[in-house]
Amino acid sequence: MDRESALEELKNRDLPIERVKEIFDNFENDLEIVGQVAMNLSLKTSVYDPDKGKSAVMEELLIRLSESEDMGSRWAVAKNPHTPAHILQKLAKDEINLVRALAATNPNTPTETLQKLFSDEKIVRDGLSGNPSTPAKILAVLADDSDKMVRMRVAENHSTPEDVLRKLAKDSDTNVAKAAEFNLGQRGEK
């Protein structure tokens, strides 16, 4: 198997996961291929279909990729819906803030880890605003954030408590207010 054909194969989202693993096994020290393996795994998953692409091989590859020197690979693992909770806990301590921020967005990140991420820098805290697993008390604090995009994600979050949504429905930014009203409407509230 040569490097160039392996890179070309990895562009195919329908490449069988076993073949992706075989390529990774043969080129695990080649950071470009490692990055393409991570991207291929991302293409095999969906935030709308949590079971899409789920397998023991997928999980094994995600665990191995979480150890990569390549920040992009760790980034892809942090946002993947099939990443095990113990790996997300580890990535929540990554030296790169974007990796930590993506771990903050992942619904599989354990609650106690999400609570610790709230005291991290702004980009990481912002990641919590759209995560349906973020504790209600953190969402309530984020609803007062000066950044309207943070308030917007809180308003759109299906886990945001109704009292917080009612408050956001009166937000000075009309898009935030509309998002909160829509979320309340989905729940049968006004």
C-alpha positions in Angstrom: 0.0 0.0 0.0 1.5 3.3 -1.0 1.0 6.6 0.8 -0.6 8.5 -2.1 -3.3 5.9 -2.8 -4.0 5.6 1.0 -4.6 9.4 1.1 -6.9 9.1 -1.9 -8.8 6.2 -0.4 -9.4 8.2 2.8 -11.3 10.9 0.9 -14.1 8.3 0.4 -16.6 8.6 3.3 -18.0 5.2 2.3 -14.6 3.5 2.7 -15.2 0.5 5.1 -14.1 1.3 8.6 -11.9 -1.9 8.6 -10.0 -0.4 5.6 -9.6 2.9 7.4 -8.1 1.0 10.4 -5.8 -0.9 8.0 -4.5 2.3 6.6 -4.1 3.8 10.0 -2.2 0.7 11.2 0.2 1.0 8.3 0.8 4.8 8.5 0.2 5.7 12.2 3.4 7.8 12.3 2.4 9.8 9.2 0.6 12.9 10.6 -1.0 13.8 7.2 -2.6 10.3 7.0 -3.5 10.3 10.7 -5.3 13.6 10.0 -7.1 12.2 7.0 -8.2 9.1 9.1 -9.7 11.5 11.7 -11.5 13.4 8.9 -12.8 10.2 7.4 -14.2 9.2 10.8 -15.9 12.6 11.0 -17.5 12.0 7.7 -18.9 8.7 8.8 -20.8 10.3 11.7 -23.8 12.6 12.1 -25.1 14.8 14.9 -28.6 14.1 13.6 -28.2 10.3 13.6 -26.2 9.3 16.8 -25.8 5.7 15.8 -24.5 6.4 12.3 -21.0 4.9 12.0 -21.0 3.5 15.5 -18.8 0.4 15.9 -16.1 -1.1 18.0 -13.5 -0.3 15.3 -14.6 3.4 15.2 -14.2 3.6 19.0 -10.8 2.0 18.9 -9.6 4.4 16.2 -11.0 7.4 18.2 -9.1 6.3 21.3 -5.9 5.9 19.3 -6.3 9.2 17.5 -6.8 11.0 20.8 -3.1 10.4 21.5 -2.0 12.0 18.2 0.4 14.9 18.1 -1.8 16.3 15.4 -4.1 18.9 16.9 -6.6 18.5 14.1 -6.9 14.8 14.9 -7.6 15.5 18.6 -10.1 18.2 17.5 -11.9 15.7 15.3 -12.0 13.2 18.2 -13.3 15.8 20.7 -16.3 16.6 18.5 -17.1 13.0 17.4 -20.4 11.7 18.8 -18.9 8.2 19.3 -15.9 9.3 21.4 -16.1 7.6 24.8 -16.6 9.7 27.9 -13.2 8.9 29.4 -11.4 10.1 26.2 -13.5 13.4 26.3 -12.5 13.8 30.0 -8.8 13.6 28.8 -9.4 15.9 25.9 -11.1 18.5 28.2 -7.6 18.9 29.6 -5.8 19.3 26.3 -3.2 22.1 25.9 -5.0 23.4 22.9 -8.1 25.5 23.7 -10.0 24.6 20.6 -9.8 20.9 21.5 -11.1 21.7 25.0 -13.9 23.9 23.4 -15.0 21.0 21.2 -15.0 18.6 24.2 -17.3 21.2 25.8 -19.7 20.9 22.9 -19.9 17.1 22.9 -23.0 15.7 24.6 -21.1 12.7 25.7 -18.7 14.7 27.9 -19.5 13.9 31.5 -21.4 16.5 33.6 -18.6 16.9 36.1 -16.1 17.6 33.3 -18.5 20.2 31.8 -18.7 21.9 35.2 -14.9 22.1 35.3 -14.8 23.5 31.7 -16.9 26.4 32.9 -13.9 27.9 34.6 -11.8 27.7 31.5 -11.1 30.5 29.0 -14.0 32.1 27.0 -13.8 30.0 23.8 -14.1 26.9 26.0 -17.0 28.3 28.1 -18.8 29.3 24.9 -18.7 25.7 23.8 -20.9 24.8 26.7 -23.8 27.0 25.5 -25.1 24.7 22.9 -24.4 21.4 24.6 -27.6 19.7 25.7 -25.7 18.0 28.5 -24.6 21.3 30.1 -26.1 21.7 33.6 -29.0 24.1 33.9 -27.2 26.3 36.3 -24.4 26.9 33.8 -26.9 27.6 31.0 -28.6 30.2 33.3 -25.2 32.0 33.7 -24.4 31.8 30.0 -27.8 33.3 29.2 -26.4 36.6 30.7 -23.2 36.5 28.5 -22.3 39.7 26.8 -21.8 37.7 23.5 -25.1 37.5 21.6 -23.9 34.2 19.9 -23.5 32.5 23.3 -27.0 33.7 24.3 -28.3 32.5 20.9 -26.9 29.0 21.5 -28.4 28.9 25.0 -31.8 30.1 23.5 -31.6 27.2 20.9 -30.5 24.6 23.4 -33.3 22.1 24.1 -32.0 21.6 27.7 -32.3 25.3 28.7 -34.8 25.6 31.5 -38.1 27.3 30.6 -37.5 30.2 33.0 -34.2 31.0 31.3 -35.9 30.8 27.9 -38.6 33.2 29.0 -35.9 35.7 30.1 -34.1 35.2 26.7 -37.4 35.8 24.9 -37.1 39.4 26.1 -33.4 39.7 25.0 -32.4 43.0 23.4 -31.1 41.0 20.3 -34.2 40.1 18.3 -32.5 36.9 16.9 -31.9 35.7 20.5 -35.4 36.5 21.5 -36.9 34.7 18.4 -34.8 31.6 19.1 -36.0 31.5 22.7 -39.6 32.0 21.6 -39.2 29.2 19.0 -37.7 26.9 21.6 -40.6 27.7 24.0 -43.1 27.1 21.2 -41.6 23.7 20.5 -42.3 22.8 24.1 -45.9 24.1 24.0 -45.0 27.1 26.1 -45.4 30.9 25.5 
